[in-house]
Amino acid sequence: MREISPREIDKNAIKLISEDWALLTAGSADGWNTMTVSWGGIGELWGKDVAFVFVRPQRYTKEFIDNSEYFTLSFFDDSYKGALRVCGAKSGRDIDKSKEAGITPVFENGTAYLEQANLVLLCKKLYSQDMTPDCFLDKSIITDNYKANDFHTTYVGEIIKVLKKD
Ligand SMILES: Cc1cc2nc3c(=O)[nH]c(=O)nc-3n(C[C@H](O)[C@H](O)[C@H](O)COP(=O)(O)O)c2cc1C
């Protein structure tokens, strides 16, 4: 893996998250977890390069994000789609994702990412906020997405390092 600047990420940002998906990871060698995400993005906020993700309250990974200063987003080539399906269907509370998905954590900077990734964003948390029903201007989004009242928490992180596999 070599370090590149966030400006050198040359993939379409929407496709990257919505089609390729990513593993959102947090924690350290003392305890970590990862889950698949396909909603989120990268961009610019407060004069900083940022990534933002949306996590439902029941996700085990959320506990690690909330207890960490950092989170990471790891992107993979197509051959890992099966691994991402596993990490997006089962909880780290019930299975060893590392074993079942064939992924290996790398611990760096007080956080964790996956060795098999071809692109990694290391992010320092800047902001988190729970979504609330009153803030939805289009109420159909609530009906369509939050039948269980499990509103996402938004996390915005400053991209402090980008690693790329050539
Ligand atoms: C393609 C895909 C995308 C997903 N995107 C998100 C997401 O953006 N936010 C979220 O909270 N859950 C998302 N999930 C669901 C979690 O990945 C899933 O519930 C996972 O099992 C949580 O694992 P955990 O309990 O170990 O954290 C997605 C699942 C899949 C398959």
The ligand as an ORCA input file, in Angstrom:
! r2SCAN-3c Opt
* xyz 0 1
  C     -24.552     -3.709      0.480
  C     -24.831     -3.382      1.922
  C     -24.778     -2.061      2.341
  C     -25.035     -1.703      3.659
  N     -24.957     -0.382      4.034
  C     -25.190     -0.041      5.320
  C     -25.076      1.323      5.726
  O     -24.701      2.226      4.947
  N     -25.366      1.628      7.022
  C     -25.776      0.659      7.931
  O     -26.043      0.990      9.101
  N     -25.858     -0.639      7.560
  C     -25.564     -1.009      6.292
  N     -25.619     -2.324      5.921
  C     -25.969     -3.358      6.920
  C     -24.784     -3.808      7.794
  O     -23.615     -3.995      7.030
  C     -25.160     -5.132      8.485
  O     -26.301     -4.945      9.299
  C     -24.031     -5.770      9.265
  O     -24.358     -7.110      9.509
  C     -23.732     -5.061     10.574
  O     -22.703     -5.748     11.213
  P     -22.270     -5.501     12.719
  O     -23.466     -5.752     13.604
  O     -21.157     -6.503     12.942
  O     -21.786     -4.082     12.827
  C     -25.372     -2.706      4.603
  C     -25.416     -4.051      4.202
  C     -25.149     -4.385      2.875
  C     -25.192     -5.831      2.441
*
